[in-house]
Amino acid sequence: VQLQASGGGLAQPGGSLRLSCVISGLSLDYYAIGWFRQGSGKEREGVSLISALDGSTHYADSVKGRFTISRDTAKNTVTLQMDSLKPEDTAIYYCTRFPFNSWGQGTQVTVSS
């Protein structure tokens, strides 16, 4: 099983980035996928997840209304669209599958002017 996160980079406050998680070795029909992040000196926190059963979505209060998670079951890909970015969104972002206890390389997101 592999989950490869990509799409991070540098964005200005108010800008947008689109993260992708390409998944191999498991089906999105059976596993919820979550995005987590860890800022420098901070604990890892959940950002958003999309359920396997019905594709319902959930967001941390800090990103609600700004981030959108979606999935493409045909391409086995989960996307996190991040809009209205803030400096406090700066972190390494990871995608992972339920039960959310294994971590890949992640992708760095930096929001700065």
C-alpha positions in Angstrom: 0.0 0.0 0.0 1.3 3.4 -1.0 0.0 6.9 -0.5 2.0 9.6 -2.3 1.3 13.2 -1.4 2.3 16.0 -3.8 1.4 19.5 -4.8 2.9 21.5 -2.0 4.9 24.7 -2.5 5.0 28.4 -1.6 1.8 30.5 -1.7 1.0 34.0 -0.6 -1.6 34.7 2.0 -5.0 34.5 0.4 -3.6 32.2 -2.3 -4.4 28.7 -3.2 -2.7 25.3 -3.6 -4.0 21.9 -4.6 -2.6 18.8 -3.0 -3.0 15.4 -4.5 -2.7 11.9 -2.9 -2.2 9.1 -5.3 -3.1 5.8 -3.7 -2.0 2.3 -4.8 -2.7 -1.0 -3.3 -6.1 -0.3 -1.8 -9.6 0.9 -2.9 -11.2 4.1 -1.9 -14.4 2.2 -1.7 -13.2 0.6 1.5 -10.9 3.0 3.2 -11.4 6.5 4.5 -8.6 8.9 3.5 -7.4 11.7 5.7 -5.2 14.7 5.3 -3.1 15.7 8.3 -0.5 18.4 8.9 2.4 19.1 11.2 3.8 22.6 11.6 7.3 23.2 12.9 7.3 22.6 16.7 3.7 21.6 16.6 1.8 18.3 17.0 0.4 16.6 14.0 -3.3 17.5 13.5 -6.1 16.3 11.4 -7.2 18.6 8.6 -9.8 16.8 6.6 -11.1 13.3 5.8 -13.3 11.7 3.3 -15.2 8.5 4.2 -15.2 5.3 2.2 -18.9 4.4 2.5 -20.5 7.5 1.0 -17.7 10.0 0.4 -18.9 12.3 3.2 -16.4 14.9 4.2 -15.2 16.3 7.5 -13.0 19.3 8.3 -11.1 20.8 11.2 -12.7 24.1 12.3 -9.5 25.9 11.4 -9.9 25.0 7.7 -13.7 24.8 7.3 -14.9 26.9 4.4 -11.4 27.3 3.0 -10.3 23.7 2.2 -12.2 21.1 0.1 -11.4 17.4 0.0 -12.6 15.3 -2.9 -11.9 11.9 -4.4 -11.7 10.3 -7.8 -12.3 6.6 -7.3 -11.5 5.8 -10.9 -8.0 7.3 -10.5 -7.7 6.3 -6.8 -6.8 9.9 -6.0 -7.8 12.2 -3.2 -7.4 15.9 -3.6 -7.2 18.7 -1.1 -8.0 22.1 -2.6 -6.7 24.8 -0.3 -8.0 28.4 -0.8 -7.7 31.6 1.2 -4.5 30.3 2.7 -3.1 31.7 5.9 0.4 31.7 7.3 -0.7 29.4 10.0 -1.5 26.8 7.3 2.3 26.4 6.9 3.1 22.8 7.6 4.0 19.4 6.1 0.9 17.8 4.8 0.4 14.1 4.9 -2.3 11.8 3.4 -3.0 8.6 5.1 -5.7 5.9 5.3 -7.8 4.7 8.2 -6.8 4.0 10.9 -4.5 7.1 10.3 -1.4 5.7 12.0 1.1 5.4 9.2 2.9 8.3 7.6 4.6 8.8 4.3 6.9 11.6 3.2 4.4 14.4 3.1 4.5 17.6 1.1 5.6 21.0 2.4 3.2 23.9 2.2 4.5 27.4 3.0 2.3 30.4 3.1 4.3 33.6 3.2 4.5 37.0 1.6 
